[in-house]
Amino acid sequence: MMSVARPRIALVALAFLAAACSDSPMQPVSPPVDLATALSEMSLSGIVPVSIGPSVSSLGPTLARCPYAAASQSFACAPLTSGGLTANSSFQLLTASGAPQSAFDQATTAAVRTTNSVTGSTTVGNDVMTIDEHGTMTLSGLLSGNHVLDGTQTAHITGTFSGFTMDETTLTTVSGVVPPIRGSGNPYPRAGTITMTVTDAASGGIPASTMVMALTFNGTSKVDLTITHGGTTQRCVIDLASGGTTGAGCFR
């Protein structure tokens, strides 16, 4: 399905995506949130069995280092550096009409929008990778309790991986992903989709390729996965509770 150099990166990205959570309008509502809770609901980090270094979400905004900047009408966070990578992030608080706010108000803040980036080079074993990652996510529905996460993220990775030269771009689209209700005991997204388009440039005799992976959440640990690659579409089910898959194809 993919070249020898590419499965691990795709699996990293898939696991990274599978941790995303959000809320759906047709289900029980979440209790009122404070800003820290809203930001934590927006994180795309979580169940990642292997890692290529800090991601946008793992170095995302935290309240202690993100003072309000009147010029940009946003909260600009101090940069973080780890393992050769530098993360920059900011967030905006928005009313129901989309007007920026200078402070979180549980009665009037309808959405939080984050903007994050990670750039630099990192070493994993004998491999050196250069990462240029940018993303914007919006968590809406804070006033109604029907939280919904939408956004996009683009990551461009170049370097070496297991002796192969790689040049890979991943576009991630988060659409209507609906986080679990806090305190319900169910940790799985209740609705929505996450789609990844992974494009590998030709290198080392390996031809260019594009793979599209789509995850659809339903409130259980069982997530529908569709993979289209080389003109072939495979469908299976991922069990987030065990990390396994069922169905035809899909990482056999």
N, C-alpha and C positions, 0 to 999 in steps of 0.2 A: 504493500500500500504506500509506503514511504521509503526513502532511502535510509541506510543504516545510521546516518548522522542525524536524522531528523525526528525519530519517534520520541526520544526523551524530551526534547523541547516541546513538542506538541502535547505530551502527557503532562508536563509541568504547567503549561498554559491551561490545559483542560482542568486539572486539579485546582488551579488558581481560580478559575471561573466558577467551579462547582461550589466554592465557599461563599459566593455572593448571596445576599439575602435581601428581601423586600416584601411589601404588603399589598393585598388585593381588595378592591372595593366591594366585592360580593361576599366577603367573609367577615367574621367578628372583628371588631376594631381593636387596635392596640391602645393601652392606657396612655394618658398624656406623657410627653417626653420633655426632658431638659436637653440643653444643647449637647452635652457630652454623650448622652444616650443616642441622640439623632446622628451624631458623627460616627458613633460605633456601629450603627445600623448600616452605614454606607460603606463599610470596609469590605474589600474583596479578598482580604487575606483570610487564611483559616486552614483548611485541610490540605496541606501541600507536602506530599511525601518526599519530594526532592526540590531543590531550590538552586537558582542561578544567581542568588544574591537578593538584596532588599528590593521589594517591588514598590510601586507607587503607593499602594494602600498600606503596606507595613511601615512606611515612613510618612504617613499622612498627617493631617493637622491634629494638633492637640492644643487645648485651651491655654496652657501655661506659656506657650511660646508664640502665640498668634494675636498680637495686639491689633486693635481696629485702626485702619488707615483711612482718614477722611477723604484723601485725594482719589482713592480707587473705590471708596465705599465698600471695602471688603476687609477681612481679617487676614493680614499678611503674616505668614509664619516664618520664623527664622530658619535658614537652611540647615539641613542635617547631612552629615557625611559619614559613610560607613563602607568599608571594604573597597574604597576607590570610587564609590558612587555618591552623587550629591542629589538630595531630594529638595525640591522647592514646592511649597503648597500654600494655598489660600482658600478662603471660603466666604460666601455671602449668605446673609440671612434675608429672606424675601417675604413680603406680605402676599396676600392672595392676589393682588393686582400686579405683583412682580416688582414692587418698589423695594430697594435695598434698605436694610435697617442697621443701626449702629449697636444694637443690643438684642439679645434673644428675649422674646416675650411669648410666654406660653399661650397668651390669648390672641396674638396677632401674627406670629411667625408661622407662615404656611409652608415654607420650603427652605431647604439648605442646599446650596450648590457649591461643590468643591472643585478646585482646579489643581492638579498635581503633575509633577514631572520628576523623572529620575534620569540622570545622565552620568556618563563616566565609563570607566573600564574596571573590570573586576577579574580576579583569578579564581578559578575553581579547579583544584588539582593542578594539572599541567596545562589547562586550557585558559586562554585569555579572551574575554568577551567585552565588547564595547556596546553599551546599552543607551538608547535614546527613547524614552518612554514618556508619553503625555496622555493625560486623561481628564475628562470633565464628567462629574456625576451629579444628579439632582435627586434629592429625596423630597417628594411632595406629599401632600395629604396630612400634614402634621396637625392641622386644626380639626379634621374630621376623624382622625385615628386610622384612616385607610391609607397607610404609607405605601408609596410606590417609588421604586428606584429605576431611573433611566439614565443613560449616558453612553459615552464612547471612550475608547482608549486605544492608542496606537503605540506599538513597541517595535523598534527596529534594532535587531541584534546582529552584530558582525563579529567575526573572530574565528577561533578554532574550537572544535568540539570533537573529542575522541580521535584526533588526528585529521579531521576533515575541516575544510574551510567552509564557513557558513555565512550567509547573508539572508536573513529572514525578517519579514515584516508581518506583524500580527495586528489585525484590526478587530477589536472586540466591541460588540454592540449589546448593551444591556437594555432590554425592553420590557417594561411593566413587571419587573421582578418584585415580588411581594414578600417582605420578611416575615418570619414566624412571629406570633404574638408572644411578647416577653412574659416569662413566667408560666407559659402554657405547658412546658415540658416537651414541646415539639420543636426541634431546632432547625427544621427544614423549610426552605422557601415555599410559599403557598401557591404561587402562580408566577407566570412570566417566562421569558426566554432569554438566553444568552447565546449569541452567535459569534463565532470566531472565524475569520478568514486568514489562513496562514499561507503566505507566499514565500517560497524559497527561490532565490536567484540561482541560475546555473553556476556550478562551481565544481572543480576537481573531476570533471567528466560526468558529473551528475546533472541531468537536465533540470530546467526550471520546473516548478510544480506549484499548484495551488490546491489547498484543502479547505473545505468549509465544514465546521463542526457546529451543531446547534443543540443546546440543552433546553428541555422544557420541564418546568417544575410543576408539581401538583400537590404539595403539602405533605408528601411522604418522603422516605429516604430513596424511593425508586424514581430515578430521573430518566426520561426518554432522551436518547442520544441519536442524532443522525449525522453521518459523516459522508461527505461527497468528495471524491478524489479520483482523478483519472477517468472521469466519465462514469464512475460506479458509485452508487449510493448504498450505504449499509445502515441498518437500524438495529439498535439494541437498547438495553436498559442498564443504567449504572446504579448500583446500590451504594449510596453515600455512607451507609452505616458500616459496610464491610470493604468497600473499595473494589468490589467485583463487578462483573458485567454478565448479563444474560442476553440471549438472542443471537442472531447470525452476525458473524464478523466482529468488528469492534474490538481491536487489540487482542485477538486470540494469540 
